[in-house]
Amino acid sequence: MCIFIKRRDFLHKLTLAAISTEIILKKRTYNPLLFCGLVSPVIFISSFLIQGIFKKGYDSLRHPISSLSIGENGWIQFLTFIVTGTLMLIFSVEIQRRLKDKLVTVVLVLTGIGLIASGIFTTDPLFGFPANQPNISKEFSVQGKLHSIFALLVFIGIPILCFRVSSYFNSLHKQALRYYSIVTGITMLLLFLLTSLALNNFLGLKPWGGLIQRLCVIIGFVWISFWANSLHSQKKWLK
């Protein structure tokens, strides 16, 4: 009788342990679509930071991220643009399902398209990179102009997302994330303005154009990862 009771208690504890493990795994398992939103910024940031260290003749403080697509091993940045943009598009599917906000979905889709197109249309040489190229091109190619236009979708799109999503954080009483979103949007716009001035050689910012742009991109893209993670932890995301 005693053995039977002990065996029953053991089976009971084993069942409870199995249930607890299942609950933990369910909580930790990421929705694959959300995971795309979480990991895409990590891929993009890691790629341009590492490339900036090893690319010959390239100065991360001075040259823009897009210049990594030019010259030797330019395919790496090209692929980075394509992969990151594609992951953003996949992420937008889950955003539409959860938020059902057309503005957020459209802007996120345009951001993804902007990244993909920025890879397809390579930027023009700038600030003496690659070697033997002028500091400022006298004439910009059609490809370079298209690159700049599609890049705008990214640099303007993410701040719009920040401001729009901040209202959702407000409705969920997550004030810290709301203010974080607003500050991120404002900061990214200001840094984008400074980047534009630097790349056009205004206010003596030319030597720091690459650094300013990197700060702009990192701040905006890290926010996307935080947003994706908040969606994972928050079951209800309705305004």
C-alpha positions in Angstrom: 0.0 0.0 0.0 2.8 2.3 1.0 4.6 1.6 -2.3 1.5 2.3 -4.3 1.0 5.7 -2.5 4.7 6.7 -3.2 4.3 5.6 -6.8 1.1 7.7 -7.2 2.8 10.7 -5.6 5.8 10.3 -7.9 3.5 10.1 -11.0 1.6 13.2 -9.8 4.8 15.2 -9.3 6.1 14.0 -12.7 2.8 15.2 -14.4 3.0 18.6 -12.7 6.6 18.9 -13.8 5.7 18.0 -17.4 2.8 20.6 -17.4 5.1 23.3 -16.0 7.7 22.6 -18.6 5.2 22.8 -21.4 3.9 26.1 -20.1 7.5 27.5 -19.9 8.3 26.4 -23.4 5.1 27.9 -24.7 6.0 31.2 -23.1 9.5 31.1 -24.5 8.6 30.0 -28.0 8.7 32.9 -30.4 6.2 33.4 -33.1 8.3 33.0 -36.3 6.9 36.1 -37.8 7.6 38.2 -34.7 11.1 36.6 -34.6 11.7 38.1 -38.1 11.1 41.6 -36.6 13.3 40.9 -33.7 16.3 39.5 -35.6 16.3 41.7 -38.7 17.8 44.7 -37.0 20.4 42.5 -35.3 21.5 41.2 -38.7 21.6 44.6 -40.3 23.5 46.3 -37.5 26.0 43.5 -37.0 26.7 43.3 -40.7 27.6 47.0 -41.3 29.6 47.2 -38.1 31.7 44.2 -38.9 32.1 45.2 -42.6 33.2 48.7 -41.5 36.1 47.2 -39.6 37.5 45.0 -42.4 36.6 46.8 -45.7 39.8 48.2 -47.2 39.9 52.0 -47.7 36.5 52.4 -45.9 36.1 54.8 -43.0 33.1 54.1 -40.7 33.3 57.6 -39.2 33.1 59.3 -42.6 31.5 57.0 -45.2 27.8 56.1 -45.2 26.6 52.5 -44.7 25.4 52.2 -48.3 29.0 52.7 -49.6 29.7 49.2 -48.3 27.9 47.9 -51.4 30.6 49.4 -53.6 33.8 47.7 -54.5 35.3 44.4 -53.2 32.8 42.2 -51.3 30.0 44.7 -51.9 27.7 41.7 -52.3 27.7 41.4 -48.5 25.9 44.7 -47.9 23.7 44.0 -51.0 22.6 40.7 -49.4 22.2 42.5 -46.0 19.8 44.9 -47.5 17.8 42.2 -49.2 17.6 39.9 -46.2 16.7 42.6 -43.7 14.1 44.1 -46.0 12.5 40.6 -46.6 12.4 39.9 -42.9 10.6 43.3 -42.4 8.0 42.3 -44.9 7.4 39.0 -43.2 7.2 40.8 -39.9 4.5 43.1 -41.4 2.2 40.2 -41.9 2.0 39.6 -38.1 1.7 43.3 -37.5 -1.4 43.5 -39.7 -2.9 40.4 -38.0 -2.4 41.8 -34.5 -2.9 45.6 -34.8 -5.1 45.8 -37.9 -3.7 49.3 -38.4 -3.4 50.0 -42.1 -1.0 52.9 -41.5 1.4 50.9 -39.5 1.3 48.0 -41.9 1.8 50.1 -45.0 4.7 52.1 -43.5 6.4 48.9 -42.3 5.9 47.3 -45.8 7.4 50.5 -47.4 10.3 50.3 -45.0 11.0 46.7 -46.1 10.7 47.7 -49.7 13.0 50.6 -49.1 15.7 48.3 -47.7 15.4 45.8 -50.5 15.5 48.6 -53.2 18.5 50.2 -51.4 20.4 47.0 -52.1 19.2 46.6 -55.7 20.2 50.2 -56.6 23.7 50.9 -55.4 24.7 54.3 -54.2 27.2 56.5 -56.0 30.8 56.8 -54.8 31.3 59.4 -52.1 34.1 61.1 -50.1 36.9 59.4 -52.0 35.6 55.8 -51.6 36.4 53.7 -53.4 40.0 54.9 -54.0 40.6 57.3 -56.9 37.0 58.5 -56.8 36.1 62.2 -56.2 34.9 63.5 -52.9 31.6 64.6 -54.4 30.3 63.2 -57.7 29.6 66.0 -60.3 26.7 64.0 -61.7 24.7 61.4 -59.8 23.6 58.3 -61.6 20.0 57.2 -62.0 20.8 54.2 -59.8 22.3 56.5 -57.1 19.2 58.8 -57.2 16.9 55.8 -56.9 19.0 54.5 -54.0 18.5 57.8 -52.1 14.8 57.9 -52.8 14.2 54.4 -51.4 16.5 55.0 -48.5 14.1 57.8 -47.5 11.4 55.2 -47.0 13.5 53.7 -44.2 14.7 56.9 -42.5 11.3 58.5 -42.6 9.3 55.3 -42.1 10.7 54.2 -38.8 10.0 57.5 -37.0 6.4 57.4 -38.3 6.2 53.9 -36.8 7.6 55.1 -33.5 5.0 57.9 -33.2 2.1 55.7 -34.3 3.0 52.7 -32.1 3.5 55.0 -29.1 -0.3 55.4 -29.0 -0.7 51.6 -28.7 1.8 51.6 -25.8 -0.2 54.4 -24.2 -3.5 52.4 -24.5 -1.7 49.5 -22.8 -0.5 51.8 -20.0 3.1 51.1 -20.9 4.3 54.7 -20.5 8.0 53.9 -20.5 7.7 52.2 -23.9 5.5 55.1 -25.1 8.1 57.7 -24.2 10.9 55.5 -25.6 9.1 55.3 -28.9 8.5 59.1 -29.1 12.1 59.9 -28.1 13.4 57.4 -30.7 11.3 58.9 -33.5 12.4 62.5 -32.7 16.1 61.5 -32.2 16.1 59.5 -35.5 14.7 62.4 -37.4 17.3 64.8 -36.0 20.1 62.5 -36.7 18.9 61.9 -40.2 18.9 65.7 -40.8 22.4 65.9 -39.5 23.4 62.9 -41.7 22.0 64.7 -44.7 24.0 67.9 -43.9 27.1 65.9 -43.3 26.9 63.9 -46.6 26.4 67.2 -48.4 29.4 68.7 -46.6 27.6 71.3 -44.6 28.5 72.7 -41.1 31.9 70.9 -41.1 30.1 67.6 -40.4 31.7 65.7 -43.4 34.3 63.8 -41.3 31.5 62.5 -39.0 28.7 61.6 -41.5 29.2 57.9 -41.3 29.1 57.9 -37.5 26.0 60.1 -37.3 24.2 57.9 -39.8 25.2 54.8 -37.8 23.8 56.2 -34.6 20.6 57.1 -36.5 20.2 53.6 -37.9 21.1 51.8 -34.6 18.7 53.8 -32.6 15.8 53.2 -35.0 16.5 49.5 -35.6 17.0 48.7 -32.0 13.5 50.1 -31.3 12.1 47.7 -33.9 13.5 44.8 -32.0 12.0 46.1 -28.7 8.7 46.5 -30.5 8.7 43.0 -31.8 9.7 41.7 -28.3 6.8 43.6 -26.7 4.4 42.0 -29.1 5.7 38.6 -28.1 5.1 39.4 -24.4 1.8 41.2 -24.8 -1.1 39.0 -25.8 -3.6 41.8 -26.4 -2.4 44.5 -28.7 -5.6 46.4 -29.5 -6.0 50.2 -29.4 
